[in-house]
Amino acid sequence: MKNGSRYSVSSLEQIKAHKVLSGQVPAEFGVVGFFYQDEKHFVYWKYLHSWTVGIITVLHKRMPQIDQFKDNFK
């Protein structure tokens, strides 16, 4: 990741403006959320209260996604 704040501000704005194509997290994970790939990272996000967008986690594509994903979405 080049800059941690890049994902906290730029990604939020892109998600709000529908400028990124996000996939829905599969139902078998038992969470409601979305994700998209940005360069070498997966950005996981969900809607918080009153449709506010919250980034849950940003993981490098080589990280074990399942374990990190389950811990961060709780």
C-alpha positions as CSV (number, residue, x, y, z in Angstrom):
1,M,0.0,0.0,0.0
2,K,1.5,3.3,-1.0
3,N,-0.3,5.5,1.5
4,G,-2.7,4.4,4.2
5,S,-4.8,7.6,4.0
6,R,-5.3,6.9,0.3
7,Y,-7.7,4.2,1.1
8,S,-9.5,6.0,3.8
9,V,-10.3,9.1,1.8
10,S,-10.0,8.3,-1.9
11,S,-11.7,4.9,-1.7
12,L,-14.6,6.3,0.3
13,E,-15.2,9.0,-2.3
14,Q,-15.0,6.6,-5.2
15,I,-17.4,4.2,-3.5
16,K,-19.9,6.9,-2.7
17,A,-19.7,8.2,-6.3
18,H,-20.2,4.6,-7.7
19,K,-16.8,4.9,-9.5
20,V,-15.6,1.5,-8.6
21,L,-17.2,-1.8,-9.6
22,S,-17.7,-3.7,-6.3
23,G,-18.7,-7.3,-5.8
24,Q,-20.9,-8.5,-3.0
25,V,-19.3,-10.7,-0.4
26,P,-20.5,-14.2,-0.8
27,A,-23.4,-15.2,1.4
28,E,-21.6,-18.2,2.9
29,F,-19.4,-15.7,4.9
30,G,-22.4,-14.6,6.8
31,V,-21.8,-10.9,6.5
32,V,-23.3,-8.1,4.3
33,G,-20.6,-6.2,2.5
34,F,-18.8,-5.5,-0.7
35,F,-15.2,-5.6,-2.1
36,Y,-13.2,-4.5,-5.1
37,Q,-9.6,-4.9,-6.2
38,D,-7.4,-1.8,-6.4
39,E,-3.9,-2.5,-7.8
40,K,-2.5,-5.1,-5.5
41,H,-5.1,-4.8,-2.7
42,F,-8.6,-5.9,-2.0
43,V,-10.7,-3.2,-0.3
44,Y,-13.6,-4.6,1.8
45,W,-16.4,-2.2,2.7
46,K,-20.0,-2.0,3.9
47,Y,-22.7,0.4,4.5
48,L,-22.9,1.6,8.1
49,H,-25.7,3.6,9.8
50,S,-27.7,5.8,7.5
51,W,-25.9,4.6,4.3
52,T,-22.5,5.8,5.4
53,V,-19.7,3.9,3.7
54,G,-17.1,2.2,6.0
55,I,-14.0,0.5,4.8
56,I,-13.6,-2.6,6.9
57,T,-10.2,-3.7,5.8
58,V,-7.6,-3.4,3.0
59,L,-5.7,-6.6,2.3
60,H,-2.8,-7.3,-0.1
61,K,-3.8,-9.9,-2.7
62,R,-1.2,-12.4,-1.4
63,M,-2.6,-12.4,2.2
64,P,-4.8,-15.2,3.3
65,Q,-8.1,-13.4,2.7
66,I,-10.5,-15.7,4.5
67,D,-9.0,-15.5,8.0
68,Q,-8.3,-11.8,7.9
69,F,-11.7,-11.1,6.3
70,K,-13.7,-13.0,9.0
71,D,-11.8,-11.3,11.8
72,N,-12.3,-7.8,10.4
73,F,-16.0,-8.0,9.5
74,K,-17.1,-8.8,13.1
